[in-house]
Amino acid sequence: MISLTDSQKIGMGLTGFGVFFLFFGMILFFDKALLAIGNILFVAGLAFVIGLERTFRFFFQKHKMKATGFFLGGVFVVLIGWPIIGVVLEVYGFFLLFRGFFPVVIGFIRRIPVLGSILNLPFIRAVSIT
């Protein structure tokens, strides 16, 4: 069992609510307010989970500046009122920022009973990231 501090628990909640609001905002035809709330909660939750300094270091590494620009630029574009363009920028920046974590996530999902058997099918395994 992983023990979390109180601020990490708050961060997990904020991040979860952020993802929920982002998803709900996209379902409701890119509602600007919900997407803006989701973005703010997601970034704030990330800062609570890993800490302000580590969050700053993660986003502003020299080799991740392009990805950070797209992600935070997308957040800004959503906040000023162009949700579809902003979400496209955010998704691209998100994949650039977190592409190193995807093989780990897929490896973890492969150990889950039902999802793992689906991911290990030959035609899906052939297009896998790992």
Phi and psi in degrees as GROMACS dihedral restraints (atoms count N, CA, C in turn):
[ dihedral_restraints ]
;  ai    aj    ak    al  type     phi  dphi    fc
    3     4     5     6     1   -89.6    20    10
    4     5     6     7     1   128.2    20    10
    6     7     8     9     1   -92.8    20    10
    7     8     9    10     1   132.2    20    10
    9    10    11    12     1  -115.0    20    10
   10    11    12    13     1   145.3    20    10
   12    13    14    15     1   -75.8    20    10
   13    14    15    16     1   169.4    20    10
   15    16    17    18     1   -63.0    20    10
   16    17    18    19     1   -39.2    20    10
   18    19    20    21     1   -68.3    20    10
   19    20    21    22     1   -33.1    20    10
   21    22    23    24     1   -68.9    20    10
   22    23    24    25     1   -35.9    20    10
   24    25    26    27     1   -64.5    20    10
   25    26    27    28     1   -42.5    20    10
   27    28    29    30     1   -62.0    20    10
   28    29    30    31     1   -42.3    20    10
   30    31    32    33     1   -62.4    20    10
   31    32    33    34     1   -39.9    20    10
   33    34    35    36     1   -62.8    20    10
   34    35    36    37     1   -41.6    20    10
   36    37    38    39     1   -64.1    20    10
   37    38    39    40     1   -45.5    20    10
   39    40    41    42     1   -62.4    20    10
   40    41    42    43     1   -42.7    20    10
   42    43    44    45     1   -64.5    20    10
   43    44    45    46     1   -42.6    20    10
   45    46    47    48     1   -61.7    20    10
   46    47    48    49     1   -45.4    20    10
   48    49    50    51     1   -64.9    20    10
   49    50    51    52     1   -36.0    20    10
   51    52    53    54     1   -62.0    20    10
   52    53    54    55     1   -45.8    20    10
   54    55    56    57     1   -64.1    20    10
   55    56    57    58     1   -40.3    20    10
   57    58    59    60     1   -60.4    20    10
   58    59    60    61     1   -48.5    20    10
   60    61    62    63     1   -65.3    20    10
   61    62    63    64     1   -37.1    20    10
   63    64    65    66     1   -63.0    20    10
   64    65    66    67     1   -46.9    20    10
   66    67    68    69     1   -62.8    20    10
   67    68    69    70     1   -46.3    20    10
   69    70    71    72     1   -65.1    20    10
   70    71    72    73     1   -37.5    20    10
   72    73    74    75     1   -65.0    20    10
   73    74    75    76     1   -35.4    20    10
   75    76    77    78     1   -73.1    20    10
   76    77    78    79     1   -36.6    20    10
   78    79    80    81     1   -64.7    20    10
   79    80    81    82     1   -36.6    20    10
   81    82    83    84     1   -88.5    20    10
   82    83    84    85     1    42.9    20    10
   84    85    86    87     1    57.4    20    10
   85    86    87    88     1    50.1    20    10
   87    88    89    90     1    57.2    20    10
   88    89    90    91     1    55.8    20    10
   90    91    92    93     1   -66.4    20    10
   91    92    93    94     1   122.1    20    10
   93    94    95    96     1   -60.6    20    10
   94    95    96    97     1   -44.2    20    10
   96    97    98    99     1   -65.6    20    10
   97    98    99   100     1   -46.2    20    10
   99   100   101   102     1   -65.1    20    10
  100   101   102   103     1   -39.7    20    10
  102   103   104   105     1   -66.1    20    10
  103   104   105   106     1   -39.7    20    10
  105   106   107   108     1   -64.6    20    10
  106   107   108   109     1   -44.5    20    10
  108   109   110   111     1   -62.2    20    10
  109   110   111   112     1   -43.7    20    10
  111   112   113   114     1   -60.9    20    10
  112   113   114   115     1   -42.5    20    10
  114   115   116   117     1   -62.7    20    10
  115   116   117   118     1   -46.5    20    10
  117   118   119   120     1   -63.5    20    10
  118   119   120   121     1   -44.8    20    10
  120   121   122   123     1   -65.5    20    10
  121   122   123   124     1   -39.2    20    10
  123   124   125   126     1   -63.6    20    10
  124   125   126   127     1   -48.0    20    10
  126   127   128   129     1   -67.7    20    10
  127   128   129   130     1   -40.4    20    10
  129   130   131   132     1   -64.6    20    10
  130   131   132   133     1   -40.9    20    10
  132   133   134   135     1   -64.2    20    10
  133   134   135   136     1   -39.9    20    10
  135   136   137   138     1   -61.7    20    10
  136   137   138   139     1   -40.6    20    10
  138   139   140   141     1   -65.5    20    10
  139   140   141   142     1   -37.2    20    10
  141   142   143   144     1   -69.5    20    10
  142   143   144   145     1   -37.3    20    10
  144   145   146   147     1   -70.6    20    10
  145   146   147   148     1   -48.6    20    10
  147   148   149   150     1  -105.5    20    10
  148   149   150   151     1    -4.1    20    10
  150   151   152   153     1    95.7    20    10
  151   152   153   154     1   153.0    20    10
  153   154   155   156     1   -63.9    20    10
  154   155   156   157     1   -45.3    20    10
  156   157   158   159     1   -65.3    20    10
  157   158   159   160     1   -45.5    20    10
  159   160   161   162     1   -67.5    20    10
  160   161   162   163     1   -33.8    20    10
  162   163   164   165     1   -64.2    20    10
  163   164   165   166     1   -45.8    20    10
  165   166   167   168     1   -61.9    20    10
  166   167   168   169     1   -44.6    20    10
  168   169   170   171     1   -64.4    20    10
  169   170   171   172     1   -36.2    20    10
  171   172   173   174     1   -65.2    20    10
  172   173   174   175     1   -47.7    20    10
  174   175   176   177     1   -73.8    20    10
  175   176   177   178     1   -30.8    20    10
  177   178   179   180     1  -110.9    20    10
  178   179   180   181     1    33.7    20    10
  180   181   182   183     1   -72.8    20    10
  181   182   183   184     1   148.9    20    10
  183   184   185   186     1   -58.3    20    10
  184   185   186   187     1   -42.4    20    10
  186   187   188   189     1   -79.0    20    10
  187   188   189   190     1    -6.2    20    10
  189   190   191   192     1  -110.9    20    10
  190   191   192   193     1    13.1    20    10
  192   193   194   195     1   -65.7    20    10
  193   194   195   196     1   -38.5    20    10
  195   196   197   198     1   -62.6    20    10
  196   197   198   199     1   -46.9    20    10
  198   199   200   201     1   -63.5    20    10
  199   200   201   202     1   -42.5    20    10
  201   202   203   204     1   -63.8    20    10
  202   203   204   205     1   -39.9    20    10
  204   205   206   207     1   -61.0    20    10
  205   206   207   208     1   -43.8    20    10
  207   208   209   210     1   -66.8    20    10
  208   209   210   211     1   -43.5    20    10
  210   211   212   213     1   -66.3    20    10
  211   212   213   214     1   -53.7    20    10
  213   214   215   216     1   -70.7    20    10
  214   215   216   217     1   -30.8    20    10
  216   217   218   219     1   -63.7    20    10
  217   218   219   220     1   -40.1    20    10
  219   220   221   222     1   -64.0    20    10
  220   221   222   223     1   -39.8    20    10
  222   223   224   225     1   -61.0    20    10
  223   224   225   226     1   -44.6    20    10
  225   226   227   228     1   -63.4    20    10
  226   227   228   229     1   -42.5    20    10
  228   229   230   231     1   -64.1    20    10
  229   230   231   232     1   -38.3    20    10
  231   232   233   234     1   -64.4    20    10
  232   233   234   235     1   -42.2    20    10
  234   235   236   237     1   -65.7    20    10
  235   236   237   238     1   -31.3    20    10
  237   238   239   240     1   -85.7    20    10
  238   239   240   241     1    -7.2    20    10
  240   241   242   243     1   117.1    20    10
  241   242   243   244     1    13.3    20    10
  243   244   245   246     1  -115.3    20    10
  244   245   246   247     1    80.2    20    10
  246   247   248   249     1   -67.2    20    10
  247   248   249   250     1   -39.6    20    10
  249   250   251   252     1   -67.2    20    10
  250   251   252   253     1   -47.1    20    10
  252   253   254   255     1   -63.6    20    10
  253   254   255   256     1   -41.0    20    10
  255   256   257   258     1   -62.7    20    10
  256   257   258   259     1   -42.4    20    10
  258   259   260   261     1   -67.0    20    10
  259   260   261   262     1   -38.2    20    10
  261   262   263   264     1   -62.4    20    10
  262   263   264   265     1   -44.5    20    10
  264   265   266   267     1   -62.9    20    10
  265   266   267   268     1   -42.1    20    10
  267   268   269   270     1   -62.8    20    10
  268   269   270   271     1   -44.8    20    10
  270   271   272   273     1   -62.8    20    10
  271   272   273   274     1   -43.7    20    10
  273   274   275   276     1   -62.4    20    10
  274   275   276   277     1   -46.5    20    10
  276   277   278   279     1   -63.2    20    10
  277   278   279   280     1   -38.2    20    10
  279   280   281   282     1   -61.7    20    10
  280   281   282   283     1   -45.4    20    10
  282   283   284   285     1   -66.3    20    10
  283   284   285   286     1   -36.0    20    10
  285   286   287   288     1   -68.1    20    10
  286   287   288   289     1   -40.1    20    10
  288   289   290   291     1   -68.5    20    10
  289   290   291   292     1   -43.9    20    10
  291   292   293   294     1  -106.1    20    10
  292   293   294   295     1    15.6    20    10
  294   295   296   297     1   -65.1    20    10
  295   296   297   298     1   -23.9    20    10
  297   298   299   300     1   -71.5    20    10
  298   299   300   301     1   -20.7    20    10
  300   301   302   303     1   -88.3    20    10
  301   302   303   304     1   -17.5    20    10
  303   304   305   306     1   -62.0    20    10
  304   305   306   307     1   -42.8    20    10
  306   307   308   309     1   -61.3    20    10
  307   308   309   310     1   -35.1    20    10
  309   310   311   312     1   -66.6    20    10
  310   311   312   313     1   -43.4    20    10
  312   313   314   315     1   -64.4    20    10
  313   314   315   316     1   -43.2    20    10
  315   316   317   318     1   -65.1    20    10
  316   317   318   319     1   -39.4    20    10
  318   319   320   321     1   -62.7    20    10
  319   320   321   322     1   -37.4    20    10
  321   322   323   324     1   -68.2    20    10
  322   323   324   325     1   -42.4    20    10
  324   325   326   327     1   -65.8    20    10
  325   326   327   328     1   -31.8    20    10
  327   328   329   330     1   -64.8    20    10
  328   329   330   331     1   -20.2    20    10
  330   331   332   333     1   -87.7    20    10
  331   332   333   334     1    -8.5    20    10
  333   334   335   336     1   -80.7    20    10
  334   335   336   337     1   131.9    20    10
  336   337   338   339     1   -50.5    20    10
  337   338   339   340     1   -59.1    20    10
  339   340   341   342     1   -76.4    20    10
  340   341   342   343     1   -47.7    20    10
  342   343   344   345     1   -65.9    20    10
  343   344   345   346     1   -35.9    20    10
  345   346   347   348     1   -63.1    20    10
  346   347   348   349     1   -40.5    20    10
  348   349   350   351     1   -68.1    20    10
  349   350   351   352     1   -31.0    20    10
  351   352   353   354     1   -70.5    20    10
  352   353   354   355     1   -44.6    20    10
  354   355   356   357     1   -68.7    20    10
  355   356   357   358     1   -21.3    20    10
  357   358   359   360     1   -91.2    20    10
  358   359   360   361     1     4.1    20    10
  360   361   362   363     1   -64.3    20    10
  361   362   363   364     1   144.6    20    10
  363   364   365   366     1   -57.6    20    10
  364   365   366   367     1   -42.8    20    10
  366   367   368   369     1   -75.7    20    10
  367   368   369   370     1   -22.9    20    10
  369   370   371   372     1   -83.9    20    10
  370   371   372   373     1   -39.8    20    10
  372   373   374   375     1   -61.6    20    10
  373   374   375   376     1   -30.6    20    10
  375   376   377   378     1   -66.9    20    10
  376   377   378   379     1   -29.1    20    10
  378   379   380   381     1  -101.9    20    10
  379   380   381   382     1    10.3    20    10
  381   382   383   384     1   -67.6    20    10
  382   383   384   385     1   153.3    20    10
  384   385   386   387     1   -72.3    20    10
  385   386   387   388     1   -35.8    20    10
